[in-house]
Each structure stands twice: as structure tokens, then as C-alpha cells.
Amino acid sequence: GVRETPERLEYDPLDYPRDVLTPELRELELEIEDEHSEISMRRGFIPESVTLTLSYPHRISGTLPLSRKLRRMFPTAYEAPRIRFTIVDEETGEEIPAWVVRPGGYVYGLSAWFGEKNIPVGGYLTIKQTDVGGQVRISYAARNPRKAWVRTAVVDGERLRFDNRQTTISCEYDELMMLDVEDDEALDALWRQLRRRDVPLEVIIDDVARALADYNPQSNIHAKTLYSAVNLLYRCPPGPIFAYLVLSPRFEHVGGPYWRLFEESAAT
């Protein structure tokens, strides 16, 4: 995971017209903090803390996205491709050995911590600077564990569907990006199958959007939810996904950050 990018994080850059992204979509892109988003920051700005939302590829890989903001918190990562760091659990003081892997755009070493804290996809994580060189603190918005109904991805043949199922949640999360997975191994098998067949991103977006529309009685899909769900099957930053929403005749903008997929019968 340090010498080679975890498979789930591998991204082949896609060309897309950024100029079609609306201010609202660009704001969502900032919120997501994807390491591959083409977001500029003013020179010299080093944030004291960064809060991000955990995506499935990083949850399954035990990593953090080295987003533009987070990258500024690891200045020595500009000096070498891989730098050893210590991440301190703000709650317990536990020191977690980790690596900043600049070529892959991630921080590696949190798999056990994610599992111990039961951080879900969509969970909020906050990383803060410390006065100690080579060290940062990490925390999550903990709450008393309780059952909640959440969007759950289920592998159904060669596609996904989404059910509303109960699971125990012990931290605050972004409801729009929150996803549970019924069977990680089945999802991994489907992901590998789609990858071998080199299924285009556009096809996966359409299929995932259809599954989300079936899950939602109003058939409206939030752009952040689509990003989170597409990344179950195809590693991609929000930019190309959002651009496809704007340009594809298969999608209709229904206001705000919501879109609707035309049914086959309506599109023909």
C-alpha cells in the first residue's frame, strides 16, 4: 500500500470540460475533497484543520485522500514521493504509523483504525496540525451507537441495487454520501469484472443512477450521492461525473444539486 497504489484508488485521468461545471457543482467538488479534483488554492495557505468525508475507495483501502487542503498540511511531502508520518488519535492519544504517498495522492495506514472506530462510508473525519513535526491528529464526530436506516448497496447479478436497511452508526456522517455495502467481496468481484471489460464511466453512471432512482420514490438524484455510489464501481473524482450530468441528454436538471435520469421510453 505504500510502494504500490491500492487497486481501489487507481485512477486513469479523464479529459472533461471543466467549464461546464456550475458554481454549485464546483462548491460540491470542494466539499468532497477528492485528491484528484483540479482545485487551485492560494499560495502559502496552510489550513489548521481539514474535515473530509470518507469515500468507499478510501474506506476499503485504509487511506485518506491527499486533497489540495490536506496536502498543505504535509509540507515535507513535496520533498520526496513517500514520507513517514505519525497520526495521533485525538481521543485516545494512540499513535498510528502512516505514510504520505504523494504519487498516488493518499495517506496510508488507517485500515485498523477505521475498523476499530467503525467509520462508515460518508463518515466525517477531521485532521489537525500539531506543534510536533511529522505528526497530525485525527478525530471523528463520535456519537452514541444507534441503529439507523441507511442506503445499502447490494450486488444483483452484474449490477447494483440499493435497499434501505438498518445498521449501527457511531459517528456523524454526510447523509448524501452515506452508503453501506451488504457484501464487500461480492462488490469487489463485480468491480473486477467491470474493470476487465473496460466498461466506460458513462455506462456505469447511467446504471448507478438508475439504481439510485429506483431507490428514491421521487427519482431525484443528488450529485454528491451519485459520486459516492459511482465510486463503488469506478474510481473517479467528481469533476468528470458532474460534467456528464450537465452534458448528457439522459439527465435532466431538476433544481439545485438534483438531477433525474430519463427512462428509456422517455429518452427515445
HUCOR-V579184 format. One record per residue. RES is the residue in three letters. PHI is phi in whole degrees, -180 to 180 (* if undefined). OMEGA is omega in whole degrees, -180 to 180 (NA if undefined). Layout:
# HUCOR-V579184
RES_PHI_OMEGA + RES_PHI_OMEGA
This chain:
# HUCOR-V579184
GLY_*_177 + VAL_-95_-179 + ARG_-78_-179 + GLU_-128_180 + THR_-64_175 + PRO_-54_-174 + GLU_-53_-176 + ARG_-67_-180 + LEU_-98_-177 + GLU_-68_-179 + TYR_-133_173 + ASP_-92_-174 + PRO_-53_-180 + LEU_-112_174 + ASP_-81_178 + TYR_-156_-178 + PRO_-83_-178 + ARG_-64_-176 + ASP_-67_180 + VAL_-85_-180 + LEU_-71_179 + THR_-74_175 + PRO_-54_180 + GLU_-66_178 + LEU_-68_177 + ARG_-66_177 + GLU_-66_177 + LEU_-63_178 + GLU_-60_177 + LEU_-64_-179 + GLU_-64_-173 + ILE_-71_178 + GLU_61_176 + ASP_-76_-176 + GLU_-67_-178 + HIS_-99_178 + SER_-70_-178 + GLU_-89_-176 + ILE_-117_180 + SER_-92_176 + MET_-131_-180 + ARG_-68_-177 + ARG_-61_174 + GLY_82_-177 + PHE_-77_177 + ILE_-124_-178 + PRO_-70_176 + GLU_-78_177 + SER_-151_178 + VAL_-133_175 + THR_-109_-179 + LEU_-134_180 + THR_-108_-174 + LEU_-75_178 + SER_-94_-178 + TYR_-61_-179 + PRO_-57_179 + HIS_-79_177 + ARG_-63_-176 + ILE_-76_-178 + SER_-97_-178 + GLY_69_-174 + THR_-132_170 + LEU_-113_176 + PRO_-74_177 + LEU_-83_-178 + SER_-69_-179 + ARG_-57_180 + LYS_-67_-176 + LEU_-66_179 + ARG_-58_-180 + ARG_-69_179 + MET_-82_179 + PHE_-122_-173 + PRO_-59_-179 + THR_-70_178 + ALA_-68_176 + TYR_-81_-175 + GLU_-92_-179 + ALA_-149_-178 + PRO_-68_-179 + ARG_-138_-177 + ILE_-130_177 + ARG_-77_178 + PHE_-133_172 + THR_-117_175 + ILE_-106_-177 + VAL_-104_174 + ASP_-67_-175 + GLU_-63_-177 + GLU_-79_-172 + THR_-108_-175 + GLY_82_179 + GLU_-61_178 + GLU_-98_-176 + ILE_-112_177 + PRO_-68_-177 + ALA_-146_180 + TRP_-128_169 + VAL_-90_-178 + VAL_-110_-173 + ARG_-65_-179 + PRO_-60_-179 + GLY_-89_178 + GLY_76_-178 + TYR_-151_173 + VAL_-112_-172 + TYR_-106_171 + GLY_130_-173 + LEU_-109_-176 + SER_-58_-179 + ALA_-65_-179 + TRP_-66_176 + PHE_-57_-179 + GLY_-68_-180 + GLU_-62_-178 + LYS_-87_-180 + ASN_58_180 + ILE_-76_-179 + PRO_-87_168 + VAL_-61_-175 + GLY_98_180 + GLY_-71_179 + TYR_-85_175 + LEU_-125_178 + THR_-124_179 + ILE_-114_-176 + LYS_-125_174 + GLN_-69_172 + THR_-129_177 + ASP_-85_-178 + VAL_-101_179 + GLY_-63_179 + GLY_72_-177 + GLN_-144_172 + VAL_-134_178 + ARG_-107_177 + ILE_-128_177 + SER_-147_175 + TYR_-134_-176 + ALA_-80_-176 + ALA_-69_174 + ARG_-148_178 + ASN_-62_-179 + PRO_-58_176 + ARG_-154_180 + LYS_-72_177 + ALA_-146_175 + TRP_-86_-176 + VAL_-133_176 + ARG_-69_-175 + THR_-122_179 + ALA_-83_-179 + VAL_-126_177 + VAL_-77_-179 + ASP_-128_-176 + GLY_69_-179 + GLU_-103_-179 + ARG_-138_174 + LEU_-102_164 + ARG_-133_-178 + PHE_-123_177 + ASP_-116_174 + ASN_-98_-175 + ARG_-132_180 + GLN_-87_172 + THR_-149_-180 + THR_-90_-179 + ILE_-118_-178 + SER_-124_175 + CYS_-153_177 + GLU_-74_-175 + TYR_-151_175 + ASP_-83_-176 + GLU_-60_-178 + LEU_-73_-178 + MET_-105_-178 + MET_-64_177 + LEU_-145_168 + ASP_-108_180 + VAL_-124_-178 + GLU_-64_-173 + ASP_-146_-179 + ASP_-62_-179 + GLU_-68_177 + ALA_-65_178 + LEU_-66_179 + ASP_-63_179 + ALA_-64_178 + LEU_-66_178 + TRP_-58_180 + ARG_-65_179 + GLN_-63_179 + LEU_-65_180 + ARG_-68_179 + ARG_-62_-179 + ARG_-81_179 + ASP_54_180 + VAL_-67_-177 + PRO_-64_178 + LEU_-56_-177 + GLU_-60_180 + VAL_-67_-180 + ILE_-66_178 + ILE_-60_-180 + ASP_-61_-178 + ASP_-66_-179 + VAL_-67_178 + ALA_-62_179 + ARG_-63_179 + ALA_-66_178 + LEU_-68_179 + ALA_-65_177 + ASP_-65_-179 + TYR_-73_-176 + ASN_-100_-177 + PRO_-56_180 + GLN_-85_178 + SER_66_177 + ASN_-87_-175 + ILE_-124_176 + HIS_-77_-177 + ALA_-59_179 + LYS_-68_178 + THR_-65_179 + LEU_-63_177 + TYR_-57_-178 + SER_-61_-177 + ALA_-73_178 + VAL_-61_-178 + ASN_-73_168 + LEU_-69_-172 + LEU_-120_-175 + TYR_-154_-180 + ARG_-73_-176 + CYS_-158_174 + PRO_-71_-175 + PRO_-67_-175 + GLY_-52_-180 + PRO_-62_179 + ILE_-67_-180 + PHE_-66_179 + ALA_-63_178 + TYR_-65_176 + LEU_-57_-177 + VAL_-70_-170 + LEU_-92_-175 + SER_-74_176 + PRO_-69_-180 + ARG_-81_-179 + PHE_-115_177 + GLU_-119_176 + HIS_-78_-175 + VAL_-112_176 + GLY_115_179 + GLY_60_180 + PRO_-91_-174 + TYR_-106_-178 + TRP_-136_179 + ARG_-133_178 + LEU_-88_176 + PHE_-67_173 + GLU_-70_-179 + GLU_-55_-177 + SER_-66_-178 + ALA_-79_-176 + ALA_-84_-176 + THR_-103_NA
